[in-house]
Every structure is written in C-alpha cells, then in structure tokens.
Amino acid sequence: MPLKRTKSELKVQRENLRRYQRFLPTLLLKKQQLQAEVRRVEQERAEVAAEQEKLRRERQSWIALFAEAPPLSDWLHVKRLDLGTQHIAGVDVPVLSHFELEERVPDRLDQPVWIDDGLKALRLEIEFNLRLHVLQEQEDLLNQELRTTSQRVNLFEKIKIPESKENIRIIRIALGDEQVAGVARSKLAKKKGETQEDAV
C-alpha cells in the first residue's frame, strides 16, 4: 500500500513511532530477564548433571562387583508426580513440586545383600532424571520465549522504528514541497492578477 503524503498520515506515523519507542525498552528489559533466566537454568541443569555423574562414578566401583544384577528398574516406579508452575519473566514454567516412588521388591530374603543400596542408588537416579527433565523443559520454554522476544525487539529496532522515521521524513518533504508549490502558485496567481489589472 503506497504511503499517503497527508497531514493525517503524518500524525499516524508519529503515533506509531511513539508507540514503538515506548514498547521497545519493555521488550529489551524482558529480553535481558529471559537471557539471565536461561543462563540460570542452564547452570542449574549443569550442576544437577554433574552431581548425577559424580554419584554414577562413585557407584560404578561397587556395581561392577556383581555379575548378574536383579532388575531394579522393574522394582521401583514413579507412583506420583506433582508439577507446579512458576512465572518467570512472563513465562509459566513447570517446577517439580513432589514425587513419590513405589517399591515392588519380590522377596527381600531372596535378593542380594546390596539390594537396599541398589534401590537407594536407583531412587537418586530417578530423582536426578526428573529434575533434569523439568529443568530441560524450563530451558526450552524460556528459550522459545526469548526467541519470540528477540524477534520482536529486532522488528521494532530494525524495521518498524526506521520505517516510521523514513515515512515521517518522506511525508514532511512532500508536505513541504506542496507548501512551497502552493506559495509559488499563489504568487503566480497574484502576479497574473496584477498583470491583468495593469493591462486594463
């Protein structure tokens, strides 16, 4: 749609520019908050993963002693998982509120003596996996919102604000040219009128 070179369009373009310039700082602040939250969640996820890996290394020595391990993962299941939500920088993200594990060990007397340590290790492993899953989901949601906010910031900074400024400049030039042409026409008309009077 071609740009109208009128005073009313100039007013519209000025209002658009003011609106874009008013919203841009809010978007920039939101972008900074999201970036900080993404870094925080990434760091927390890295710490949980490091803690999990440390416990895995510690368990590796005693797990290797047993040639045939019973199916621990069949004996321990997540019975209940409660996820809450937390509002972070304008995004609702899941948080791990509570979880319960259900233990179904056949006959403990028929199991190796280390079964309790194995189940304890598996409980920790499940907890780490749940925490990591929730943190990954938080990170994904925050990154998604960060991408959207960054696109909006870029739209305002690189397209909408410069476009409005350019439109205002073009309309001002057109209105100025029109005014100059109007003055010139009125002078010509006045001169023509004077010449006609002189001729009479």
N, C-alpha and C positions, 0 to 999 in steps of 0.2 A: 504494500500500500504506500503510495507516494506521500511524502511529507507535506502537509499543508503549511503554507507560509503566511499564517494569520496570527493576530494577537491572541486569539483564544487558544491556538495550538501552542504558542509560546508559553502561555500560562500553564497548559497541561504538561509541557516538557519540564518546566521549572518545578512543578509539584512532584513530578516523577523523580527528578534529580534529588529534591529534598528528601523524599521518602527513601530512595536507595541509600543516600548518605546517612540517614537516621538509622536504618536497619543494619548497615554494614558493621558498625562497631559491636553490635549484639552478636552477629554471626561470627565475627572474629574472636570474641570472648568465648563463645560456645566451642569454636574450633580448638582454642587453646585448652579449655577444660577437657574436651574429649581426648586430645593428644596426651594430656597428663594422666587421665584415667586409663587410657590404653597402655601407657608405659607402666603404670602401677600394676595393672592386671598381668601384663607380660612378666614383670618382675616377680609377682607373687606366684605365678604359674611356674616360672623357672625355679623358684625356691622350693615349691612343693615337689617338682620333678626331681630336683637334686636330693631332697630328703628321701624320696622314694628310692632313688638309685642307690643311695648310701645304705638304706636298710636291705635292699636286694643284695648288695655286695656282702654285707655282714651275714646274711642268711645263707649265702652261696656255700660257705665252708661247711655248714652242718647239713645242708640239703644234699650235697654231693656224697655224704656218708651212706645214704640209703639207696640201695639198688632199685627197689620197687616201692614207689610211693603210693599210698592209697589215694583215691580220687577226692581230694579235699574240696575241690571246687563243686563237686556234686553234693557235698555235705553242708555247705554254707551258702545261703542265698539272701538277697536283699528282700526283706519282708515288707518294709515300708520306707518310702522315700518322700519326704516333705520338702518341696522347694517353695521358697518365698520369693518376693520381688523387692528390688531396691531401685530407687530412682537416682540415676547417676547422670548428671549433665543432660537432662532431658530425655534419657532413655531408661526404660524399665528393663532391668536385667535380672536373671534368676540368681538366687542365693541358696545355698544348701542350709536349710533350717534344721532338719533332723532326719536321721535314718535309723532303721532297726534291721538287724540281721537275724536270720533264723538258722539255727543249727540242727542238722539232722544226721547225727553220727549213729551208725548202726549199733554195734555193741562195743563200748569203750574197752571192755576187757579183752576183746579180740584184736585190738588195734595196737600198733607200736607205742612205746612209752613216750615218744616225742610228739604224739598226735596233738596234745594241747598246745605245744609251741608252734606246730604247723598251722593249727587253726587260728592262733593269735596272729601269726605272720600273714595269713590269708585275710583276716579281718582288716589289718593295716593296709594291705594291698587294695582291698575293695574300697576302703575309705579314701586312699590316695587317688584311685581311679575316679571315684565320684567327685572329689574336689577338683581334680584336673578337668573332668568333663564340664563341670559348671563354670570353671574359670575360662575354659575354651569358648563356651557359649557366650559368656560375658564379653570376652575379647571380640568375638565375631560380631555381636550386636553393636558394640561400641565402634568397631572399625567400619561397619556398614553406615552408621550414623555420621561418622567422621567423613567418609567419602561423600555422602549427601551434602553435609555442611560445607565441605571444601568446594564442591561443585557450585553451591550457591554463592560462596564467597567469590570464586572466580567469575561467576556470571555477573555479579554486581561490580566487582573491581575492573574486570577486563572487557565487559560488553555493555552492560546497562548504563553505568555511570559515564563512560566515554561516549557512548551513543547519544545519551541525553545532552551532554555538553556540546557535542558536534551539532545535534539538531537545533539547540538553542542558538549556536553561532550562525548556522545557516539561515534560520528564521530572522535573526537580528539583521543580518546582511540584507536579506530580501526586503524586510520592512524598511530598513534604512534606504535601500535603493528606490523603493516605492515612494518613500517620503521625498527623496531628492527629485525623483521624476515628477512627483506632484507639484513640488515647488517650481520646477522648471516649466511645467505645463501652465501653471498659474501665471508665471512671469511672461511666458509667450502669449497667453491669452490677454494679459494686461497690455502688453506691447501692441498686440494686434488691435485691441480695443482703442488704444491711444492713436495708432496709425490711422485707423478708420475715422476717429474723431478729427484728426488733423486734416484728413482728406476732405471732410465735409465742410 
